[in-house]
Amino acid sequence: MKPAPFDYLAPESIADAVAALSEYGGQAKILAGGQSLIPMLAFRIARPAALIDLGRVPGLTGIRFEGDSIAIGAMTTHRSVELNEELNGRCPMVADALAVLGHVAIRNVGTVGGSLAHADPAAEWPALALALDASMAVAGPHGERSVPIADFLTGWMTTALLPEEVLVGVEFLLPPAGTGSAFLEVARRHGDFALAGAAVALGIEDGLVSHVRIALLGVGMTAVRANEAEDLLAGREPTLEAFDTAADAIGPSIQPLDDQQGTADYKRHLSRVLTIRALRIAQQRATDGANG
Ligand SMILES: Cc1cc2nc3c(=O)[nH]c(=O)nc-3n(C[C@H](O)[C@H](O)[C@H](O)COP(=O)(O)OP(=O)(O)OC[C@H]3O[C@@H](n4cnc5c(N)ncnc54)[C@H](O)[C@@H]3O)c2cc1C
């Protein structure tokens, strides 16, 4: 099938992109890497009146470091983040996750902002952003605002972005020193969206858990933080028994769906097992001194 007709605009500034979105009154769509949007157009799942291509807007690509603070431009490709040695040396769960996001050809074109704005509950970026306590930098007609990821993900493939707003980047602090991190998922085939996955950061100080973040994908309408499991681990000794007890709290706290990929019970099981395994890898990395 071919897409329905649409206007095409290629603004050269964020302000012009916002103005174009406002002009179409909610009927236009931002075009980033097109890896999700173009198939949706082809199947006529999306029929926007206009596509507003961000490809010519300067300043939306790249990874900026300022001490422990990191800002990634919305149009930065998955692949350039995956290959960023400094980020991945300090926070290896990011490269773990991006190595299993689709295939290299998709990662060369698909963007960080596109993935977060698309907000697929089985996508890697929303879970990573939750595990990193990231904030979304959003530009609209009244200027910029910052939205914590937990408030940004509002429902199934739905975000807090207003129709006339552009996601310009994602910002987060690296996990504290002494933290290890890891990401694991299970997909039916390499490159497929995950059935379930876990992004984990684990900090250990004086033999006790000083920082813990567990974010899950594929287990509900949005990626979610496993708050109960985190609470059970905070301040405890990071033993396998403690990981097991914490992971037991995950099943009742998530609402995975039965679908053609797997049953809800299977996804609950995966979430528990992947969390334990990711915690063990993160613990090892923390112990080995692989920061982040
Ligand atoms: C075969 C295949 C396998 C894939 N597997 C995976 C996978 O395993 N995991 C995964 O996470 N993804 C996967 N993807 C999707 C891929 O990651 C996309 O790159 C991503 O979902 C969307 O990024 P994009 O830059 O291509 O955005 P686009 O497709 O251009 O846009 C997606 C949506 O986000 C909106 N949007 C984009 N950028 C912005 C912005 N800056 N501000 C506001 N709105 C914006 C668009 O309007 C559109 O609604 C796969 C894609 C394919 C084709």
The ligand as a Gaussian input file, in Angstrom:
#p B3LYP/6-31G(d) Opt

LIG

0 1
 C       12.459000      -4.060000      11.320000
 C       12.478000      -3.070000      12.469000
 C       12.830000      -3.527000      13.727000
 C       12.865000      -2.639000      14.801000
 N       13.191000      -3.112000      16.022000
 C       13.212000      -2.279000      17.071000
 C       13.553000      -2.742000      18.369000
 O       13.876000      -3.910000      18.587000
 N       13.531000      -1.839000      19.378000
 C       13.191000      -0.526000      19.181000
 O       13.178000       0.242000      20.133000
 N       12.863000      -0.068000      17.981000
 C       12.867000      -0.890000      16.913000
 N       12.530000      -0.409000      15.684000
 C       12.121000       1.024000      15.543000
 C       13.333000       1.941000      15.511000
 O       13.967000       1.964000      16.750000
 C       12.968000       3.393000      15.257000
 O       14.177000       4.028000      15.030000
 C       12.272000       4.161000      16.372000
 O       11.169000       3.522000      16.896000
 C       11.739000       5.482000      15.837000
 O       12.812000       6.316000      15.558000
 P       12.838000       7.110000      14.197000
 O       13.919000       8.110000      14.343000
 O       12.915000       6.186000      13.064000
 O       11.440000       7.913000      14.259000
 P       10.303000       8.095000      13.178000
 O        9.876000       6.790000      12.625000
 O       10.688000       9.152000      12.211000
 O        9.154000       8.679000      14.131000
 C        8.477000       7.860000      15.060000
 C        7.399000       8.670000      15.766000
 O        7.988000       9.622000      16.650000
 C        7.645000      10.972000      16.269000
 N        8.879000      11.741000      16.434000
 C       10.112000      11.390000      15.977000
 N       11.030000      12.275000      16.411000
 C       10.361000      13.203000      17.129000
 C       10.783000      14.374000      17.810000
 N       12.062000      14.744000      17.887000
 N        9.836000      15.112000      18.453000
 C        8.531000      14.733000      18.413000
 N        8.076000      13.634000      17.776000
 C        8.988000      12.884000      17.143000
 C        7.169000      10.869000      14.827000
 O        6.267000      11.913000      14.495000
 C        6.525000       9.508000      14.818000
 O        5.222000       9.587000      15.370000
 C       12.515000      -1.262000      14.593000
 C       12.178000      -0.798000      13.328000
 C       12.167000      -1.688000      12.256000
 C       11.799000      -1.168000      10.893000

